[in-house]
Amino acid sequence: MVSTDRFLAFAAMSLLVIVIPGPSVLFVIGRALAHGRRTAMATVLGNVIGSYALVVAVALGIGALVAQSVTVFLVVKLGGAAYLVFLGVQAFRHRKDMRASAMAAPAGPARGDLRTAGDGFIVGITNPKGVVFFAAVLPQFVDHSAGHLPAQMLLLGLVPIGIGLVTDTLWGLGAAAARTWFARSERRLSMVGGAGGCAMIGLGVTVAVTGRAD
């Protein structure tokens, strides 16, 4: 359905875009620093699901509307930015609640993981970088003569999703590993929790003031 040369070209393009840390990567790092490995992995899962939801939206024609409408794009961007700031403020406010002993405690209930994945989903689906990439770049690699355009987009969309899953996981695990070193000191752990919150707040502000690619 999708030719090998188009598939490889899109994979190369996706890799170039994804290796440059964007909102998703910085969000995963912030969550890993503030809450640890389990939260980071749940965030990665939710994030890739949210990103693929963008692929589905583009395949159904909704992505083009978001990319072409300044108003809709602005609403999506500011919504995601506001949510990032909210999560960052929450992490900063509760930075002193972090304790080294808590890191060795049993993992939280599944409901907490679902909420965390939901946070990642919201960031993934409102990521301006993802909206622009999937709406403006993905359709360019579709072979119109082969037909089944939505199916081609859904298949091609799995490429950046797979790359993002691997790279985001590595970022999250690396940040979580650094957090375990900080856990040797209650004060340092509190500081890294605050740093994670500040990172998310700064990311939210950056997303809000970043303009469209065009």
Buried (B, 14 or more C-beta within 10 A) or exposed (E): EBEEEBBEEBBEBBEEBBEEEBBBBBBBBBBBBBBBBBBBBBBBBBBBBBBBBBBBBBBEEBBBEBBEEEEBBBEBBBEBBBBBBBBBBEBBEBBEEBEBEEBEEEEEEEEBBEBBBBBBBBBBBBBBBBBBBBBBBBBEBBEEEEEEBEBBBBBBBEBBBEBBBEBBBEBBBEBBEEBEEBBEEBEBBBBBBBBBBBBBBBBBBBBBEBEEEE
